[in-house]
Amino acid sequence: MVRDLDDALDFYVGALGLRQRTDRPDSPVRGAWLDVGDQQLHLIEGEPPPATGQHFAVRVPDLAAALDLLRSRGVAVGEPIALGTAEQAFLHDPSGNAVELHESGAPRHPAPDVR
């Protein structure tokens, strides 16, 4: 769910580089279907549910490069976090929905020192 479909499309297509599909059926509710690799993301205009940790993840081949690109496009992105042999970073769309960027493999950044 996204509050404003046009803002969401600017973010997901313009900033993240997803591709909008043309085969969404007619519906009285505004929305869009986007390709995310071999998966789809369906955006529906409406009020997003309260944030309770829900998010979706997008696998990227090079997290550092993805973060640099997004930051160059003005997108606020969290710092990479080591997770086992992977790394992840989080960002939010204009409606506050959380998106995880995930790189599988050996982390390049040390895990935070939590004491």
N, C-alpha and C positions, 0 to 999 in steps of 0.2 A: 504494500500500500504506500502510495506517495501522495502528498498534499497537492502538488502541482505537477502535472505530467510534463509540461514544457520544461520546467526546471530540472526534473528528473532526467529527461532525454538529453538536455545540455550536459548533465553530469555523466550519465552512463555512456552516451555515444560520444559526446565531445571530449570529456576529460579521460574516461576510462577506455575509450576506443571500441566499445561493443558495437555490434551491427544490428540496426533495427530491421526486423523481418517485415514482409509485406503480406503475409498470409493470416493475419489475425482476423477472426470472424467479426462481422458487424455486431455491435453490442451497444445498448443504451448507456453503458458506463465507459468513460474514456479510459484508454489503456494502450499499452504497446507490448509487443513481444520482441525480445532481444536475444541474439545469439551470444552465448558465452562458451567458446570452444564448441564442443559437441553437445552442449546443454542449452537450455533456454532460461531466461529470466522473464517473468511476466510482471509488468508494472500495471497496477490498477489505481486510478485516481480515487482517493478517499482519505480518511483519517487513519494514519498508521497506529497500530496497537502500542501500548506503553512498552518502553524498552525494558526487557528483563533478561538481557543477555543473548537473545536470538540474533542470528546473523547468518550469512552464507559466505562460503569461501570460494575464492578464485585462485587456481593454481597458476603461478607465474614461473617462467624458467629462471629469471634472475631478479630476485627481490630488490636488490640495491638499485639496479637499473630502472625498475618499475617505480620505485620511490622517487628517484631523481626526476624521472619524466613527469610524474604526477605533481611533484612540488614545483617543477618549472611551469606547470599549467595552473598554479595557484591553489592546488588541492592540499588541505591540511591532512597529513598522514602521521600516525604514531611511529615511534622508533621500532626497529626490528627486535623481536623477542625470540630467543632460542627456544625450541620446543623439541627435545630429543635430538634427532639428526636433521631437523627442519628449522625453518624460520618463518615467522609470521609478523604481520603488521596490520593495524586496523585503521579504518577511516570511516567517515559517515557521509551518507548522501544528503542532499538538501532537506530531506524530511526527517533526518536523524537516524535512518536505518543504518546499522553497522554492516560493514563489508570487511572481510578478512582477505588479505593477500597472503598466499602461502607458497613458499618455495620448499620443495622436498630436497632431501640430501643433507650434506654436512653443513652446519651453520658456520657463517663467516664472522659472526659477532659473538663475543662471550656472553654467557647468561648473566643477568644482573646479579650483583652481590647483595643478597637480601640477608640481613642479620637481625 
